[in-house]
């Protein structure tokens, strides 16, 4: 199972589905609290909705946003 899915609906809209049960289980594996990990997954999904794919550019964009919210 996956912990997060992001679906683009249009250029300005999308849907994000979080598997909270799995996120709770995985949070310690990533050395994060449950709340922090859910926020991390949400940011990850938002970046995907902006059109980014996994890689250096995506990680850089995530770091910038996580820094703003201390995640």
mmCIF file as Biopython writes it, N, C-alpha, C and O atoms, coordinates in Angstrom:
data_model
#
loop_
_atom_site.group_PDB
_atom_site.id
_atom_site.type_symbol
_atom_site.label_atom_id
_atom_site.label_alt_id
_atom_site.label_comp_id
_atom_site.label_asym_id
_atom_site.label_entity_id
_atom_site.label_seq_id
_atom_site.pdbx_PDB_ins_code
_atom_site.Cartn_x
_atom_site.Cartn_y
_atom_site.Cartn_z
_atom_site.occupancy
_atom_site.B_iso_or_equiv
_atom_site.auth_seq_id
_atom_site.auth_asym_id
_atom_site.pdbx_PDB_model_num
ATOM 1   N N  . UNK A ? 1  ? 0.830  -1.210 0.000   1.0 0.0 1  A 1 
ATOM 2   C CA . UNK A ? 1  ? 0.000  0.000  0.000   1.0 0.0 1  A 1 
ATOM 3   C C  . UNK A ? 1  ? 0.863  1.259  0.000   1.0 0.0 1  A 1 
ATOM 4   O O  . UNK A ? 1  ? 2.005  1.243  0.461   1.0 0.0 1  A 1 
ATOM 5   N N  . UNK A ? 2  ? 0.320  2.313  -0.506  1.0 0.0 2  A 1 
ATOM 6   C CA . UNK A ? 2  ? 1.037  3.585  -0.539  1.0 0.0 2  A 1 
ATOM 7   C C  . UNK A ? 2  ? 0.526  4.491  0.584   1.0 0.0 2  A 1 
ATOM 8   O O  . UNK A ? 2  ? -0.595 4.326  1.066   1.0 0.0 2  A 1 
ATOM 9   N N  . UNK A ? 3  ? 1.349  5.437  0.989   1.0 0.0 3  A 1 
ATOM 10  C CA . UNK A ? 3  ? 0.963  6.316  2.081   1.0 0.0 3  A 1 
ATOM 11  C C  . UNK A ? 3  ? 0.280  7.595  1.594   1.0 0.0 3  A 1 
ATOM 12  O O  . UNK A ? 3  ? -0.406 8.261  2.369   1.0 0.0 3  A 1 
ATOM 13  N N  . UNK A ? 4  ? 0.463  7.948  0.306   1.0 0.0 4  A 1 
ATOM 14  C CA . UNK A ? 4  ? -0.159 9.164  -0.221  1.0 0.0 4  A 1 
ATOM 15  C C  . UNK A ? 4  ? -0.349 9.031  -1.727  1.0 0.0 4  A 1 
ATOM 16  O O  . UNK A ? 4  ? 0.487  8.468  -2.433  1.0 0.0 4  A 1 
ATOM 17  N N  . UNK A ? 5  ? -1.474 9.567  -2.197  1.0 0.0 5  A 1 
ATOM 18  C CA . UNK A ? 5  ? -1.756 9.626  -3.629  1.0 0.0 5  A 1 
ATOM 19  C C  . UNK A ? 5  ? -2.205 11.042 -3.955  1.0 0.0 5  A 1 
ATOM 20  O O  . UNK A ? 5  ? -2.925 11.664 -3.174  1.0 0.0 5  A 1 
ATOM 21  N N  . UNK A ? 6  ? -1.782 11.553 -5.105  1.0 0.0 6  A 1 
ATOM 22  C CA . UNK A ? 6  ? -2.189 12.886 -5.555  1.0 0.0 6  A 1 
ATOM 23  C C  . UNK A ? 6  ? -2.695 12.783 -6.986  1.0 0.0 6  A 1 
ATOM 24  O O  . UNK A ? 6  ? -2.027 12.226 -7.858  1.0 0.0 6  A 1 
ATOM 25  N N  . UNK A ? 7  ? -3.875 13.323 -7.211  1.0 0.0 7  A 1 
ATOM 26  C CA . UNK A ? 7  ? -4.487 13.292 -8.534  1.0 0.0 7  A 1 
ATOM 27  C C  . UNK A ? 7  ? -4.787 14.715 -8.990  1.0 0.0 7  A 1 
ATOM 28  O O  . UNK A ? 7  ? -5.500 15.452 -8.310  1.0 0.0 7  A 1 
ATOM 29  N N  . UNK A ? 8  ? -4.255 15.088 -10.114 1.0 0.0 8  A 1 
ATOM 30  C CA . UNK A ? 8  ? -4.546 16.387 -10.688 1.0 0.0 8  A 1 
ATOM 31  C C  . UNK A ? 8  ? -5.921 16.327 -11.355 1.0 0.0 8  A 1 
ATOM 32  O O  . UNK A ? 8  ? -6.208 15.409 -12.122 1.0 0.0 8  A 1 
ATOM 33  N N  . UNK A ? 9  ? -6.761 17.308 -11.057 1.0 0.0 9  A 1 
ATOM 34  C CA . UNK A ? 9  ? -8.089 17.387 -11.666 1.0 0.0 9  A 1 
ATOM 35  C C  . UNK A ? 9  ? -8.066 18.409 -12.802 1.0 0.0 9  A 1 
ATOM 36  O O  . UNK A ? 9  ? -8.644 18.190 -13.867 1.0 0.0 9  A 1 
ATOM 37  N N  . UNK A ? 10 ? -7.401 19.507 -12.557 1.0 0.0 10 A 1 
ATOM 38  C CA . UNK A ? 10 ? -7.235 20.552 -13.566 1.0 0.0 10 A 1 
ATOM 39  C C  . UNK A ? 10 ? -5.921 21.265 -13.269 1.0 0.0 10 A 1 
ATOM 40  O O  . UNK A ? 10 ? -5.148 20.836 -12.412 1.0 0.0 10 A 1 
ATOM 41  N N  . UNK A ? 11 ? -5.682 22.347 -13.980 1.0 0.0 11 A 1 
ATOM 42  C CA . UNK A ? 11 ? -4.431 23.089 -13.780 1.0 0.0 11 A 1 
ATOM 43  C C  . UNK A ? 11 ? -4.348 23.698 -12.374 1.0 0.0 11 A 1 
ATOM 44  O O  . UNK A ? 11 ? -3.255 23.931 -11.859 1.0 0.0 11 A 1 
ATOM 45  N N  . UNK A ? 12 ? -5.500 23.950 -11.764 1.0 0.0 12 A 1 
ATOM 46  C CA . UNK A ? 12 ? -5.507 24.610 -10.456 1.0 0.0 12 A 1 
ATOM 47  C C  . UNK A ? 12 ? -6.166 23.779 -9.352  1.0 0.0 12 A 1 
ATOM 48  O O  . UNK A ? 12 ? -6.316 24.256 -8.227  1.0 0.0 12 A 1 
ATOM 49  N N  . UNK A ? 13 ? -6.559 22.546 -9.663  1.0 0.0 13 A 1 
ATOM 50  C CA . UNK A ? 13 ? -7.228 21.718 -8.662  1.0 0.0 13 A 1 
ATOM 51  C C  . UNK A ? 13 ? -6.670 20.305 -8.654  1.0 0.0 13 A 1 
ATOM 52  O O  . UNK A ? 13 ? -6.188 19.800 -9.668  1.0 0.0 13 A 1 
ATOM 53  N N  . UNK A ? 14 ? -6.745 19.684 -7.497  1.0 0.0 14 A 1 
ATOM 54  C CA . UNK A ? 14 ? -6.304 18.306 -7.371  1.0 0.0 14 A 1 
ATOM 55  C C  . UNK A ? 14 ? -6.868 17.686 -6.108  1.0 0.0 14 A 1 
ATOM 56  O O  . UNK A ? 14 ? -7.448 18.368 -5.264  1.0 0.0 14 A 1 
ATOM 57  N N  . UNK A ? 15 ? -6.688 16.394 -5.998  1.0 0.0 15 A 1 
ATOM 58  C CA . UNK A ? 15 ? -7.116 15.669 -4.803  1.0 0.0 15 A 1 
ATOM 59  C C  . UNK A ? 15 ? -5.927 14.937 -4.220  1.0 0.0 15 A 1 
ATOM 60  O O  . UNK A ? 15 ? -5.077 14.416 -4.941  1.0 0.0 15 A 1 
ATOM 61  N N  . UNK A ? 16 ? -5.885 14.910 -2.900  1.0 0.0 16 A 1 
ATOM 62  C CA . UNK A ? 16 ? -4.822 14.222 -2.181  1.0 0.0 16 A 1 
ATOM 63  C C  . UNK A ? 16 ? -5.479 13.227 -1.232  1.0 0.0 16 A 1 
ATOM 64  O O  . UNK A ? 16 ? -6.385 13.575 -0.474  1.0 0.0 16 A 1 
ATOM 65  N N  . UNK A ? 17 ? -5.011 11.993 -1.288  1.0 0.0 17 A 1 
ATOM 66  C CA . UNK A ? 17 ? -5.494 10.959 -0.389  1.0 0.0 17 A 1 
ATOM 67  C C  . UNK A ? 17 ? -4.334 10.489 0.469   1.0 0.0 17 A 1 
ATOM 68  O O  . UNK A ? 17 ? -3.302 10.058 -0.046  1.0 0.0 17 A 1 
ATOM 69  N N  . UNK A ? 18 ? -4.508 10.575 1.777   1.0 0.0 18 A 1 
ATOM 70  C CA . UNK A ? 18 ? -3.489 10.142 2.726   1.0 0.0 18 A 1 
ATOM 71  C C  . UNK A ? 18 ? -3.954 8.873  3.418   1.0 0.0 18 A 1 
ATOM 72  O O  . UNK A ? 18 ? -5.079 8.806  3.913   1.0 0.0 18 A 1 
ATOM 73  N N  . UNK A ? 19 ? -3.094 7.872  3.453   1.0 0.0 19 A 1 
ATOM 74  C CA . UNK A ? 19 ? -3.370 6.646  4.182   1.0 0.0 19 A 1 
ATOM 75  C C  . UNK A ? 19 ? -2.856 6.876  5.607   1.0 0.0 19 A 1 
ATOM 76  O O  . UNK A ? 19 ? -1.697 6.596  5.914   1.0 0.0 19 A 1 
ATOM 77  N N  . UNK A ? 20 ? -3.729 7.385  6.462   1.0 0.0 20 A 1 
ATOM 78  C CA . UNK A ? 20 ? -3.309 7.787  7.802   1.0 0.0 20 A 1 
ATOM 79  C C  . UNK A ? 20 ? -2.873 6.605  8.667   1.0 0.0 20 A 1 
ATOM 80  O O  . UNK A ? 20 ? -1.973 6.734  9.497   1.0 0.0 20 A 1 
ATOM 81  N N  . UNK A ? 21 ? -3.505 5.474  8.472   1.0 0.0 21 A 1 
ATOM 82  C CA . UNK A ? 21 ? -3.111 4.287  9.234   1.0 0.0 21 A 1 
ATOM 83  C C  . UNK A ? 21 ? -1.673 3.889  8.896   1.0 0.0 21 A 1 
ATOM 84  O O  . UNK A ? 21 ? -0.879 3.590  9.788   1.0 0.0 21 A 1 
ATOM 85  N N  . UNK A ? 22 ? -1.349 3.889  7.613   1.0 0.0 22 A 1 
ATOM 86  C CA . UNK A ? 22 ? 0.010  3.552  7.195   1.0 0.0 22 A 1 
ATOM 87  C C  . UNK A ? 22 ? 0.993  4.641  7.617   1.0 0.0 22 A 1 
ATOM 88  O O  . UNK A ? 22 ? 2.119  4.342  8.016   1.0 0.0 22 A 1 
ATOM 89  N N  . UNK A ? 23 ? 0.574  5.898  7.529   1.0 0.0 23 A 1 
ATOM 90  C CA . UNK A ? 23 ? 1.447  7.000  7.950   1.0 0.0 23 A 1 
ATOM 91  C C  . UNK A ? 23 ? 1.800  6.872  9.426   1.0 0.0 23 A 1 
ATOM 92  O O  . UNK A ? 23 ? 2.941  7.121  9.815   1.0 0.0 23 A 1 
ATOM 93  N N  . UNK A ? 24 ? 0.835  6.489  10.244  1.0 0.0 24 A 1 
ATOM 94  C CA . UNK A ? 24 ? 1.104  6.313  11.680  1.0 0.0 24 A 1 
ATOM 95  C C  . UNK A ? 24 ? 2.155  5.223  11.894  1.0 0.0 24 A 1 
ATOM 96  O O  . UNK A ? 24 ? 3.043  5.352  12.737  1.0 0.0 24 A 1 
ATOM 97  N N  . UNK A ? 25 ? 2.035  4.148  11.113  1.0 0.0 25 A 1 
ATOM 98  C CA . UNK A ? 25 ? 2.989  3.041  11.226  1.0 0.0 25 A 1 
ATOM 99  C C  . UNK A ? 25 ? 4.376  3.440  10.727  1.0 0.0 25 A 1 
ATOM 100 O O  . UNK A ? 25 ? 5.383  3.044  11.314  1.0 0.0 25 A 1 
ATOM 101 N N  . UNK A ? 26 ? 4.435  4.221  9.646   1.0 0.0 26 A 1 
ATOM 102 C CA . UNK A ? 26 ? 5.715  4.562  9.020   1.0 0.0 26 A 1 
ATOM 103 C C  . UNK A ? 26 ? 6.444  5.722  9.686   1.0 0.0 26 A 1 
ATOM 104 O O  . UNK A ? 26 ? 7.665  5.824  9.563   1.0 0.0 26 A 1 
ATOM 105 N N  . UNK A ? 27 ? 5.746  6.579  10.373  1.0 0.0 27 A 1 
ATOM 106 C CA . UNK A ? 27 ? 6.370  7.779  10.957  1.0 0.0 27 A 1 
ATOM 107 C C  . UNK A ? 27 ? 7.648  7.465  11.739  1.0 0.0 27 A 1 
ATOM 108 O O  . UNK A ? 27 ? 8.661  8.126  11.509  1.0 0.0 27 A 1 
ATOM 109 N N  . UNK A ? 28 ? 7.650  6.494  12.646  1.0 0.0 28 A 1 
ATOM 110 C CA . UNK A ? 28 ? 8.893  6.202  13.372  1.0 0.0 28 A 1 
ATOM 111 C C  . UNK A ? 28 ? 10.023 5.706  12.460  1.0 0.0 28 A 1 
ATOM 112 O O  . UNK A ? 28 ? 11.198 5.937  12.746  1.0 0.0 28 A 1 
ATOM 113 N N  . UNK A ? 29 ? 9.669  5.028  11.371  1.0 0.0 29 A 1 
ATOM 114 C CA . UNK A ? 29 ? 10.685 4.542  10.438  1.0 0.0 29 A 1 
ATOM 115 C C  . UNK A ? 29 ? 11.430 5.698  9.763   1.0 0.0 29 A 1 
ATOM 116 O O  . UNK A ? 29 ? 12.570 5.536  9.327   1.0 0.0 29 A 1 
ATOM 117 N N  . UNK A ? 30 ? 10.777 6.869  9.678   1.0 0.0 30 A 1 
ATOM 118 C CA . UNK A ? 30 ? 11.378 8.056  9.083   1.0 0.0 30 A 1 
ATOM 119 C C  . UNK A ? 30 ? 11.830 9.045  10.154  1.0 0.0 30 A 1 
ATOM 120 O O  . UNK A ? 30 ? 12.138 10.200 9.861   1.0 0.0 30 A 1 
ATOM 121 N N  . UNK A ? 31 ? 11.865 8.570  11.405  1.0 0.0 31 A 1 
ATOM 122 C CA . UNK A ? 31 ? 12.286 9.373  12.556  1.0 0.0 31 A 1 
ATOM 123 C C  . UNK A ? 31 ? 11.472 10.670 12.657  1.0 0.0 31 A 1 
ATOM 124 O O  . UNK A ? 31 ? 12.024 11.748 12.875  1.0 0.0 31 A 1 
ATOM 125 N N  . UNK A ? 32 ? 10.147 10.542 12.495  1.0 0.0 32 A 1 
ATOM 126 C CA . UNK A ? 32 ? 9.243  11.686 12.561  1.0 0.0 32 A 1 
ATOM 127 C C  . UNK A ? 32 ? 8.071  11.339 13.470  1.0 0.0 32 A 1 
ATOM 128 O O  . UNK A ? 32 ? 7.734  10.169 13.655  1.0 0.0 32 A 1 
ATOM 129 N N  . UNK A ? 33 ? 7.457  12.373 14.031  1.0 0.0 33 A 1 
ATOM 130 C CA . UNK A ? 33 ? 6.212  12.162 14.749  1.0 0.0 33 A 1 
ATOM 131 C C  . UNK A ? 33 ? 5.120  11.916 13.704  1.0 0.0 33 A 1 
ATOM 132 O O  . UNK A ? 33 ? 5.295  12.217 12.524  1.0 0.0 33 A 1 
ATOM 133 N N  . UNK A ? 34 ? 4.015  11.374 14.151  1.0 0.0 34 A 1 
ATOM 134 C CA . UNK A ? 34 ? 2.891  11.123 13.239  1.0 0.0 34 A 1 
ATOM 135 C C  . UNK A ? 34 ? 2.436  12.422 12.576  1.0 0.0 34 A 1 
ATOM 136 O O  . UNK A ? 34 ? 2.274  12.472 11.356  1.0 0.0 34 A 1 
ATOM 137 N N  . UNK A ? 35 ? 2.231  13.459 13.362  1.0 0.0 35 A 1 
ATOM 138 C CA . UNK A ? 35 ? 1.757  14.747 12.840  1.0 0.0 35 A 1 
ATOM 139 C C  . UNK A ? 35 ? 2.751  15.332 11.830  1.0 0.0 35 A 1 
ATOM 140 O O  . UNK A ? 35 ? 2.354  15.837 10.780  1.0 0.0 35 A 1 
ATOM 141 N N  . UNK A ? 36 ? 4.022  15.260 12.152  1.0 0.0 36 A 1 
ATOM 142 C CA . UNK A ? 36 ? 5.054  15.783 11.262  1.0 0.0 36 A 1 
ATOM 143 C C  . UNK A ? 36 ? 5.105  14.985 9.962   1.0 0.0 36 A 1 
ATOM 144 O O  . UNK A ? 36 ? 5.279  15.561 8.888   1.0 0.0 36 A 1 
ATOM 145 N N  . UNK A ? 37 ? 4.957  13.675 10.051  1.0 0.0 37 A 1 
ATOM 146 C CA . UNK A ? 37 ? 5.022  12.836 8.862   1.0 0.0 37 A 1 
ATOM 147 C C  . UNK A ? 37 ? 3.826  13.078 7.946   1.0 0.0 37 A 1 
ATOM 148 O O  . UNK A ? 37 ? 3.978  13.100 6.724   1.0 0.0 37 A 1 
ATOM 149 N N  . UNK A ? 38 ? 2.644  13.260 8.522   1.0 0.0 38 A 1 
ATOM 150 C CA . UNK A ? 38 ? 1.459  13.565 7.716   1.0 0.0 38 A 1 
ATOM 151 C C  . UNK A ? 38 ? 1.661  14.901 6.993   1.0 0.0 38 A 1 
ATOM 152 O O  . UNK A ? 38 ? 1.321  15.020 5.816   1.0 0.0 38 A 1 
ATOM 153 N N  . UNK A ? 39 ? 2.203  15.894 7.674   1.0 0.0 39 A 1 
ATOM 154 C CA . UNK A ? 39 ? 2.482  17.182 7.043   1.0 0.0 39 A 1 
ATOM 155 C C  . UNK A ? 39 ? 3.503  17.012 5.919   1.0 0.0 39 A 1 
ATOM 156 O O  . UNK A ? 39 ? 3.359  17.611 4.853   1.0 0.0 39 A 1 
ATOM 157 N N  . UNK A ? 40 ? 4.533  16.198 6.154   1.0 0.0 40 A 1 
ATOM 158 C CA . UNK A ? 40 ? 5.541  15.919 5.137   1.0 0.0 40 A 1 
ATOM 159 C C  . UNK A ? 40 ? 4.896  15.283 3.902   1.0 0.0 40 A 1 
ATOM 160 O O  . UNK A ? 40 ? 5.189  15.680 2.774   1.0 0.0 40 A 1 
ATOM 161 N N  . UNK A ? 41 ? 4.019  14.300 4.115   1.0 0.0 41 A 1 
ATOM 162 C CA . UNK A ? 41 ? 3.349  13.633 2.997   1.0 0.0 41 A 1 
ATOM 163 C C  . UNK A ? 41 ? 2.446  14.598 2.233   1.0 0.0 41 A 1 
ATOM 164 O O  . UNK A ? 41 ? 2.363  14.535 1.006   1.0 0.0 41 A 1 
ATOM 165 N N  . UNK A ? 42 ? 1.774  15.487 2.953   1.0 0.0 42 A 1 
ATOM 166 C CA . UNK A ? 42 ? 0.905  16.465 2.309   1.0 0.0 42 A 1 
ATOM 167 C C  . UNK A ? 42 ? 1.718  17.393 1.412   1.0 0.0 42 A 1 
ATOM 168 O O  . UNK A ? 42 ? 1.321  17.664 0.279   1.0 0.0 42 A 1 
ATOM 169 N N  . UNK A ? 43 ? 2.836  17.873 1.905   1.0 0.0 43 A 1 
ATOM 170 C CA . UNK A ? 43 ? 3.711  18.731 1.098   1.0 0.0 43 A 1 
ATOM 171 C C  . UNK A ? 43 ? 4.221  17.965 -0.107  1.0 0.0 43 A 1 
ATOM 172 O O  . UNK A ? 43 ? 4.270  18.503 -1.213  1.0 0.0 43 A 1 
ATOM 173 N N  . UNK A ? 44 ? 4.597  16.728 0.096   1.0 0.0 44 A 1 
ATOM 174 C CA . UNK A ? 44 ? 5.077  15.881 -1.007  1.0 0.0 44 A 1 
ATOM 175 C C  . UNK A ? 44 ? 4.010  15.788 -2.098  1.0 0.0 44 A 1 
ATOM 176 O O  . UNK A ? 44 ? 4.316  15.919 -3.283  1.0 0.0 44 A 1 
ATOM 177 N N  . UNK A ? 45 ? 2.768  15.562 -1.698  1.0 0.0 45 A 1 
ATOM 178 C CA . UNK A ? 45 ? 1.666  15.459 -2.663  1.0 0.0 45 A 1 
ATOM 179 C C  . UNK A ? 45 ? 1.426  16.787 -3.374  1.0 0.0 45 A 1 
ATOM 180 O O  . UNK A ? 45 ? 1.174  16.811 -4.579  1.0 0.0 45 A 1 
ATOM 181 N N  . UNK A ? 46 ? 1.502  17.886 -2.636  1.0 0.0 46 A 1 
ATOM 182 C CA . UNK A ? 46 ? 1.312  19.198 -3.257  1.0 0.0 46 A 1 
ATOM 183 C C  . UNK A ? 46 ? 2.349  19.456 -4.344  1.0 0.0 46 A 1 
ATOM 184 O O  . UNK A ? 46 ? 2.028  19.990 -5.406  1.0 0.0 46 A 1 
ATOM 185 N N  . UNK A ? 47 ? 3.584  19.077 -4.074  1.0 0.0 47 A 1 
ATOM 186 C CA . UNK A ? 47 ? 4.646  19.269 -5.065  1.0 0.0 47 A 1 
ATOM 187 C C  . UNK A ? 47 ? 4.370  18.416 -6.301  1.0 0.0 47 A 1 
ATOM 188 O O  . UNK A ? 47 ? 4.603  18.861 -7.426  1.0 0.0 47 A 1 
ATOM 189 N N  . UNK A ? 48 ? 3.881  17.207 -6.102  1.0 0.0 48 A 1 
ATOM 190 C CA . UNK A ? 48 ? 3.497  16.377 -7.257  1.0 0.0 48 A 1 
ATOM 191 C C  . UNK A ? 48 ? 2.401  17.065 -8.067  1.0 0.0 48 A 1 
ATOM 192 O O  . UNK A ? 48 ? 2.440  17.056 -9.297  1.0 0.0 48 A 1 
ATOM 193 N N  . UNK A ? 49 ? 1.429  17.656 -7.386  1.0 0.0 49 A 1 
ATOM 194 C CA . UNK A ? 49 ? 0.349  18.336 -8.097  1.0 0.0 49 A 1 
ATOM 195 C C  . UNK A ? 49 ? 0.851  19.534 -8.893  1.0 0.0 49 A 1 
ATOM 196 O O  . UNK A ? 49 ? 0.217  19.943 -9.866  1.0 0.0 49 A 1 
ATOM 197 N N  . UNK A ? 50 ? 1.972  20.092 -8.492  1.0 0.0 50 A 1 
ATOM 198 C CA . UNK A ? 50 ? 2.581  21.186 -9.245  1.0 0.0 50 A 1 
ATOM 199 C C  . UNK A ? 50 ? 3.337  20.681 -10.476 1.0 0.0 50 A 1 
ATOM 200 O O  . UNK A ? 50 ? 3.877  21.474 -11.247 1.0 0.0 50 A 1 
ATOM 201 N N  . UNK A ? 51 ? 3.371  19.353 -10.657 1.0 0.0 51 A 1 
ATOM 202 C CA . UNK A ? 51 ? 3.976  18.786 -11.856 1.0 0.0 51 A 1 
ATOM 203 C C  . UNK A ? 51 ? 5.358  18.196 -11.673 1.0 0.0 51 A 1 
ATOM 204 O O  . UNK A ? 51 ? 5.967  17.742 -12.641 1.0 0.0 51 A 1 
ATOM 205 N N  . UNK A ? 52 ? 5.865  18.194 -10.452 1.0 0.0 52 A 1 
ATOM 206 C CA . UNK A ? 52 ? 7.197  17.652 -10.206 1.0 0.0 52 A 1 
ATOM 207 C C  . UNK A ? 52 ? 7.157  16.128 -10.121 1.0 0.0 52 A 1 
ATOM 208 O O  . UNK A ? 52 ? 6.183  15.543 -9.648  1.0 0.0 52 A 1 
ATOM 209 N N  . UNK A ? 53 ? 8.222  15.504 -10.584 1.0 0.0 53 A 1 
ATOM 210 C CA . UNK A ? 53 ? 8.418  14.067 -10.410 1.0 0.0 53 A 1 
ATOM 211 C C  . UNK A ? 53 ? 9.597  13.873 -9.471  1.0 0.0 53 A 1 
ATOM 212 O O  . UNK A ? 53 ? 10.393 14.789 -9.270  1.0 0.0 53 A 1 
ATOM 213 N N  . UNK A ? 54 ? 9.710  12.684 -8.898  1.0 0.0 54 A 1 
ATOM 214 C CA . UNK A ? 54 ? 10.790 12.408 -7.945  1.0 0.0 54 A 1 
ATOM 215 C C  . UNK A ? 54 ? 12.142 12.735 -8.560  1.0 0.0 54 A 1 
ATOM 216 O O  . UNK A ? 54 ? 12.415 12.423 -9.719  1.0 0.0 54 A 1 
ATOM 217 N N  . UNK A ? 55 ? 12.978 13.374 -7.748  1.0 0.0 55 A 1 
ATOM 218 C CA . UNK A ? 55 ? 14.311 13.736 -8.183  1.0 0.0 55 A 1 
ATOM 219 C C  . UNK A ? 55 ? 14.800 14.954 -7.431  1.0 0.0 55 A 1 
ATOM 220 O O  . UNK A ? 55 ? 14.149 15.425 -6.498  1.0 0.0 55 A 1 
ATOM 221 N N  . UNK A ? 56 ? 15.922 15.449 -7.832  1.0 0.0 56 A 1 
ATOM 222 C CA . UNK A ? 56 ? 16.574 16.557 -7.149  1.0 0.0 56 A 1 
ATOM 223 C C  . UNK A ? 56 ? 15.755 17.834 -7.113  1.0 0.0 56 A 1 
ATOM 224 O O  . UNK A ? 56 ? 15.699 18.508 -6.085  1.0 0.0 56 A 1 
ATOM 225 N N  . UNK A ? 57 ? 15.112 18.177 -8.240  1.0 0.0 57 A 1 
ATOM 226 C CA . UNK A ? 57 ? 14.303 19.401 -8.277  1.0 0.0 57 A 1 
ATOM 227 C C  . UNK A ? 57 ? 13.127 19.311 -7.302  1.0 0.0 57 A 1 
ATOM 228 O O  . UNK A ? 57 ? 12.787 20.280 -6.624  1.0 0.0 57 A 1 
ATOM 229 N N  . UNK A ? 58 ? 12.521 18.135 -7.249  1.0 0.0 58 A 1 
ATOM 230 C CA . UNK A ? 58 ? 11.387 17.955 -6.344  1.0 0.0 58 A 1 
ATOM 231 C C  . UNK A ? 58 ? 11.837 18.044 -4.894  1.0 0.0 58 A 1 
ATOM 232 O O  . UNK A ? 58 ? 11.189 18.703 -4.081  1.0 0.0 58 A 1 
ATOM 233 N N  . UNK A ? 59 ? 12.929 17.393 -4.570  1.0 0.0 59 A 1 
ATOM 234 C CA . UNK A ? 59 ? 13.444 17.424 -3.205  1.0 0.0 59 A 1 
ATOM 235 C C  . UNK A ? 59 ? 13.794 18.839 -2.781  1.0 0.0 59 A 1 
ATOM 236 O O  . UNK A ? 59 ? 13.554 19.219 -1.635  1.0 0.0 59 A 1 
ATOM 237 N N  . UNK A ? 60 ? 14.355 19.617 -3.685  1.0 0.0 60 A 1 
ATOM 238 C CA . UNK A ? 60 ? 14.695 21.005 -3.387  1.0 0.0 60 A 1 
ATOM 239 C C  . UNK A ? 60 ? 13.437 21.822 -3.105  1.0 0.0 60 A 1 
ATOM 240 O O  . UNK A ? 60 ? 13.401 22.604 -2.155  1.0 0.0 60 A 1 
ATOM 241 N N  . UNK A ? 61 ? 12.414 21.644 -3.924  1.0 0.0 61 A 1 
ATOM 242 C CA . UNK A ? 61 ? 11.147 22.359 -3.713  1.0 0.0 61 A 1 
ATOM 243 C C  . UNK A ? 61 ? 10.521 21.965 -2.383  1.0 0.0 61 A 1 
ATOM 244 O O  . UNK A ? 61 ? 9.995  22.816 -1.665  1.0 0.0 61 A 1 
ATOM 245 N N  . UNK A ? 62 ? 10.575 20.673 -2.053  1.0 0.0 62 A 1 
ATOM 246 C CA . UNK A ? 62 ? 10.031 20.206 -0.771  1.0 0.0 62 A 1 
ATOM 247 C C  . UNK A ? 62 ? 10.785 20.826 0.400   1.0 0.0 62 A 1 
ATOM 248 O O  . UNK A ? 62 ? 10.171 21.276 1.368   1.0 0.0 62 A 1 
ATOM 249 N N  . UNK A ? 63 ? 12.095 20.851 0.315   1.0 0.0 63 A 1 
ATOM 250 C CA . UNK A ? 63 ? 12.900 21.410 1.414   1.0 0.0 63 A 1 
ATOM 251 C C  . UNK A ? 63 ? 12.526 22.864 1.689   1.0 0.0 63 A 1 
ATOM 252 O O  . UNK A ? 63 ? 12.427 23.275 2.845   1.0 0.0 63 A 1 
ATOM 253 N N  . UNK A ? 64 ? 12.318 23.646 0.621   1.0 0.0 64 A 1 
ATOM 254 C CA . UNK A ? 64 ? 11.965 25.061 0.791   1.0 0.0 64 A 1 
ATOM 255 C C  . UNK A ? 64 ? 10.657 25.199 1.565   1.0 0.0 64 A 1 
ATOM 256 O O  . UNK A ? 64 ? 10.558 26.017 2.480   1.0 0.0 64 A 1 
ATOM 257 N N  . UNK A ? 65 ? 9.671  24.416 1.207   1.0 0.0 65 A 1 
ATOM 258 C CA . UNK A ? 65 ? 8.363  24.510 1.875   1.0 0.0 65 A 1 
ATOM 259 C C  . UNK A ? 65 ? 8.446  23.943 3.298   1.0 0.0 65 A 1 
ATOM 260 O O  . UNK A ? 65 ? 7.888  24.522 4.231   1.0 0.0 65 A 1 
ATOM 261 N N  . UNK A ? 66 ? 9.136  22.818 3.462   1.0 0.0 66 A 1 
ATOM 262 C CA . UNK A ? 66 ? 9.258  22.242 4.803   1.0 0.0 66 A 1 
ATOM 263 C C  . UNK A ? 66 ? 9.970  23.200 5.745   1.0 0.0 66 A 1 
ATOM 264 O O  . UNK A ? 66 ? 9.645  23.259 6.931   1.0 0.0 66 A 1 
ATOM 265 N N  . UNK A ? 67 ? 10.930 23.944 5.235   1.0 0.0 67 A 1 
ATOM 266 C CA . UNK A ? 67 ? 11.663 24.903 6.082   1.0 0.0 67 A 1 
ATOM 267 C C  . UNK A ? 67 ? 10.716 25.992 6.584   1.0 0.0 67 A 1 
ATOM 268 O O  . UNK A ? 67 ? 10.794 26.394 7.745   1.0 0.0 67 A 1 
ATOM 269 N N  . UNK A ? 68 ? 9.828  26.467 5.720   1.0 0.0 68 A 1 
ATOM 270 C CA . UNK A ? 68 ? 8.874  27.508 6.122   1.0 0.0 68 A 1 
ATOM 271 C C  . UNK A ? 68 ? 8.007  27.036 7.281   1.0 0.0 68 A 1 
ATOM 272 O O  . UNK A ? 68 ? 7.722  27.801 8.202   1.0 0.0 68 A 1 
ATOM 273 N N  . UNK A ? 69 ? 7.584  25.762 7.232   1.0 0.0 69 A 1 
ATOM 274 C CA . UNK A ? 69 ? 6.674  25.225 8.241   1.0 0.0 69 A 1 
ATOM 275 C C  . UNK A ? 69 ? 7.383  24.381 9.305   1.0 0.0 69 A 1 
ATOM 276 O O  . UNK A ? 69 ? 6.728  23.745 10.132  1.0 0.0 69 A 1 
ATOM 277 N N  . UNK A ? 70 ? 8.712  24.375 9.283   1.0 0.0 70 A 1 
ATOM 278 C CA . UNK A ? 70 ? 9.501  23.632 10.269  1.0 0.0 70 A 1 
ATOM 279 C C  . UNK A ? 70 ? 9.105  22.155 10.305  1.0 0.0 70 A 1 
ATOM 280 O O  . UNK A ? 70 ? 8.831  21.590 11.365  1.0 0.0 70 A 1 
ATOM 281 N N  . UNK A ? 71 ? 9.085  21.555 9.132   1.0 0.0 71 A 1 
ATOM 282 C CA . UNK A ? 71 ? 8.708  20.142 8.996   1.0 0.0 71 A 1 
ATOM 283 C C  . UNK A ? 71 ? 9.902  19.347 8.500   1.0 0.0 71 A 1 
ATOM 284 O O  . UNK A ? 71 ? 9.803  18.134 8.317   1.0 0.0 71 A 1 
#
